[in-house]
Every structure is written in structure tokens, then in C-alpha cells.
Amino acid sequence: MALDQLKAFLGVMQNDAALRSEVLAAATADDVAQIGARLGFEFSGDELLRLSGQTVGRVTVTKQDIPGEYN
């Protein structure tokens, strides 16, 4: 149930300004997944990217295109 884990993480993030700042500073979706894993949430960067354009609670997931990134 990685999607449930991801949605729970986003719920925590919407109420935690420090976590939100850390997530916004992350370079890749996999980096965000690692932040989540550190807090006990299990989801992948790919699962996060699949939510791009969707809103969960008060959080809208948006994929950022970073020039020069080839991952």
C-alpha cells in the first residue's frame, strides 16, 4: 500500500513547515522518497511522480523539470 504511505506522508508534510521546506529543496522524486523513508513512510519516487498534477489534502504534487538532469 505504497500509495497510502505516500498520501500519509503528504498529510504530515502539509502541517510541518520544516519538512515541507526539505521536500521542496529535494532535487529528485527519489530524494523525496528517501526523506519519507527516514520518517517511516515507504513509497518510491516513481509513485510520487504518478501523482503529479493531483492534490492530496492541501498539497498539490508538481513535477519540476530541472534542465540538465538525466536521471
JOFENQUI-V131332 format. One record per run of one state. SS is the DSSP state (~ for helix, > for strand, _ for the rest). FROM is the first residue (numbers start at 0). LEN is the number of residues. Records with the same first field share a line. If there is no record, write none. Layout:
SS=FROM-LEN  FROM-LEN
This chain:
_=0-1  14-2  25-3  38-6  50-4  56-2  60-11
~=1-13  16-9  28-10  44-6
>=54-2  58-2
